[in-house]
């Protein structure tokens, strides 16, 4: 087994254990997919969402010393001169650029920032609970929920088709609820919900 895959499997197992111990399988707090904000960079936009392992080009106009190429770390962050660390995983490039402009204002007059994704990584997620096939799933970006459900085999005979969750870490922890029928019918874009590396699909 390749070293990066082994590292991811260890990470996924640890995350799944933490979720279960934290009560993920219980009622818990969640937000229905249809109630998610539609703002760009919040996980429901059609714009590409930055993922862990992606390589980014960050350019500050007329400030070459602040411009660089950087890879998104496992914690979803990048580090930049002056402004320090910022969470970028789960956000659209344009949303990150606007956030950086706000941060650079303390050091640069009227900063203009562009963020481009130079290289993407395969999306690595995990399916647990009452699914046909428990375990890691690898998808090429853009990865959609219905693709992951197909690879996982959907709910098994014991799964509740009204209690399907995507547990997400970035840009903030969320437990997003779906129904299987909504995914199959793509109600509100449920089937095309973009997945990110580190997401965990749970069917209760």
C-alpha positions as CSV (number, residue, x, y, z in Angstrom):
1,X,0.0,0.0,0.0
2,X,1.4,3.4,-0.9
3,X,2.5,5.6,2.0
4,X,0.0,8.5,1.3
5,X,-2.9,6.0,1.1
6,X,-1.7,4.4,4.4
7,X,-1.5,7.8,6.1
8,X,-5.0,8.7,4.9
9,X,-6.5,5.4,6.1
10,X,-5.0,6.0,9.6
11,X,-6.4,9.5,9.5
12,X,-9.8,8.3,8.4
13,X,-10.0,5.6,11.1
14,X,-9.1,8.1,13.8
15,X,-11.6,10.6,12.6
16,X,-14.4,8.0,12.4
17,X,-13.6,6.9,15.9
18,X,-13.7,10.5,17.1
19,X,-17.1,11.0,15.4
20,X,-18.6,7.9,16.9
21,X,-17.3,8.7,20.4
22,X,-18.5,12.2,20.0
23,X,-22.1,11.0,19.5
24,X,-22.2,11.3,15.7
25,X,-24.5,8.3,15.5
26,X,-27.0,9.8,17.9
27,X,-29.5,12.5,17.2
28,X,-26.9,15.3,17.7
29,X,-26.9,18.7,16.0
30,X,-27.2,18.9,12.3
31,X,-28.4,21.1,9.5
32,X,-30.6,20.0,6.6
33,X,-28.9,20.4,3.2
34,X,-31.8,22.5,2.0
35,X,-31.2,25.0,4.9
36,X,-27.5,25.6,4.2
37,X,-26.6,29.1,3.1
38,X,-26.1,29.5,-0.6
39,X,-23.3,32.0,-0.3
40,X,-20.1,31.3,-2.4
41,X,-17.5,29.3,-0.6
42,X,-19.9,27.7,1.9
43,X,-20.1,24.3,0.3
44,X,-23.2,24.6,-1.9
45,X,-21.8,26.9,-4.6
46,X,-21.1,25.5,-8.0
47,X,-17.7,27.1,-7.8
48,X,-14.8,24.8,-7.0
49,X,-14.1,24.3,-3.3
50,X,-10.5,24.2,-2.2
51,X,-9.4,20.8,-0.7
52,X,-6.6,19.5,1.5
53,X,-3.5,18.8,-0.6
54,X,-4.4,21.3,-3.4
55,X,-1.7,23.6,-4.6
56,X,-2.6,27.3,-4.7
57,X,-1.2,30.3,-6.4
58,X,-1.7,33.4,-4.2
59,X,-0.8,36.7,-5.9
60,X,-0.9,40.2,-4.3
61,X,-0.9,42.9,-7.0
62,X,2.4,44.8,-7.1
63,X,3.6,42.9,-4.0
64,X,5.8,40.2,-5.3
65,X,7.2,39.6,-1.8
66,X,3.7,38.6,-0.6
67,X,3.0,36.3,-3.6
68,X,3.7,32.6,-3.5
69,X,2.6,29.1,-4.4
70,X,1.5,27.0,-1.4
71,X,0.0,23.6,-0.6
72,X,-3.0,23.2,1.6
73,X,-2.1,21.3,4.7
74,X,-4.0,18.5,6.4
75,X,-5.5,20.9,8.8
76,X,-7.0,22.9,5.9
77,X,-4.7,25.9,6.3
78,X,-2.0,27.7,4.5
79,X,0.5,30.2,5.9
80,X,1.3,33.5,4.2
81,X,3.6,36.4,5.0
82,X,2.3,39.1,7.3
83,X,-1.2,37.6,7.8
84,X,-0.1,34.2,9.1
85,X,-2.3,31.1,8.8
86,X,-5.8,31.0,7.3
87,X,-8.2,28.2,6.7
88,X,-8.9,27.7,3.0
89,X,-10.2,24.2,2.7
90,X,-13.9,24.1,1.9
91,X,-13.9,27.7,0.5
92,X,-14.0,28.9,-3.0
93,X,-10.9,30.6,-4.4
94,X,-12.7,33.9,-4.8
95,X,-13.9,33.8,-1.2
96,X,-10.3,33.2,0.0
97,X,-9.0,36.1,-2.1
98,X,-11.6,38.5,-0.6
99,X,-10.7,37.3,2.9
100,X,-7.0,37.8,2.3
101,X,-7.7,41.3,0.9
102,X,-9.3,42.1,4.3
103,X,-6.3,40.8,6.2
104,X,-3.7,42.5,4.0
105,X,-5.4,45.9,4.5
106,X,-3.5,46.3,7.7
107,X,-0.2,46.2,5.8
108,X,-0.9,47.2,2.2
109,X,-2.9,50.1,0.8
110,X,-5.9,48.7,-1.3
111,X,-4.6,45.2,-1.7
112,X,-5.8,43.2,-4.7
113,X,-5.5,39.5,-4.3
114,X,-6.1,36.6,-6.7
115,X,-6.2,32.9,-5.7
116,X,-5.9,30.2,-8.3
117,X,-5.8,26.4,-7.9
118,X,-2.7,25.2,-9.7
119,X,-3.1,21.5,-8.9
120,X,-5.9,19.5,-7.4
121,X,-5.7,16.2,-5.4
122,X,-8.1,13.3,-5.5
123,X,-10.9,13.6,-3.0
124,X,-10.6,11.1,-0.2
125,X,-13.7,10.5,2.0
126,X,-15.0,7.7,4.2
127,X,-18.4,5.9,4.3
128,X,-19.5,4.4,7.7
129,X,-22.7,3.2,9.3
130,X,-25.5,1.3,7.5
131,X,-24.0,1.4,4.0
132,X,-23.4,-1.3,1.5
133,X,-19.6,-1.0,1.6
134,X,-17.9,0.6,4.6
135,X,-14.5,2.2,4.0
136,X,-12.5,4.8,2.2
137,X,-13.7,6.2,-1.2
138,X,-11.5,8.1,-3.7
139,X,-13.0,10.4,-6.3
140,X,-11.6,12.7,-8.8
141,X,-12.6,16.4,-8.3
142,X,-15.2,17.7,-8.6
143,X,-16.6,14.9,-6.3
144,X,-20.3,14.7,-5.9
145,X,-22.4,13.1,-3.1
146,X,-24.3,10.8,-5.5
147,X,-20.9,9.4,-6.9
148,X,-19.8,8.6,-3.3
149,X,-23.2,7.0,-2.5
150,X,-22.9,4.9,-5.7
151,X,-19.5,3.6,-4.7
152,X,-20.6,3.0,-1.1
153,X,-23.6,1.0,-2.4
154,X,-26.2,3.3,-0.8
155,X,-28.1,2.4,2.4
156,X,-28.2,-1.3,3.3
157,X,-31.3,-3.1,4.5
158,X,-30.9,-1.6,8.0
159,X,-30.1,2.0,7.0
160,X,-32.6,4.8,7.5
161,X,-32.9,6.5,4.1
162,X,-34.0,9.7,5.9
163,X,-30.9,9.9,8.1
164,X,-27.9,10.3,5.7
165,X,-25.2,12.7,7.0
166,X,-22.1,14.3,5.6
167,X,-19.8,15.1,8.5
168,X,-17.5,17.9,7.5
169,X,-14.5,19.5,9.2
170,X,-13.7,22.5,6.9
171,X,-14.1,25.5,6.9
172,X,-16.0,24.7,10.2
173,X,-17.4,21.5,11.7
174,X,-20.8,20.6,10.3
175,X,-23.1,17.7,10.2
176,X,-25.3,18.0,7.1
177,X,-28.4,15.9,6.7
178,X,-29.9,14.5,3.5
179,X,-32.6,12.0,2.6
180,X,-31.9,9.3,0.1
181,X,-34.9,10.3,-2.1
182,X,-33.6,13.9,-2.3
183,X,-30.2,12.6,-3.5
184,X,-31.7,10.4,-6.1
185,X,-34.0,13.1,-7.4
186,X,-31.4,15.8,-7.0
187,X,-33.8,18.0,-5.0
188,X,-32.2,21.4,-4.5
189,X,-28.9,20.0,-6.0
190,X,-28.5,17.4,-3.2
191,X,-27.0,14.8,-5.7
192,X,-24.4,17.3,-6.8
193,X,-23.4,18.4,-3.3
194,X,-19.6,18.8,-3.5
195,X,-17.5,16.6,-1.3
196,X,-14.1,17.5,0.3
197,X,-11.2,15.4,1.5
198,X,-11.9,14.4,5.1
199,X,-15.7,14.3,4.7
200,X,-17.4,11.3,6.3
201,X,-20.7,9.9,5.0
202,X,-22.8,8.3,7.7
203,X,-26.0,6.4,7.2
204,X,-27.8,5.7,10.5
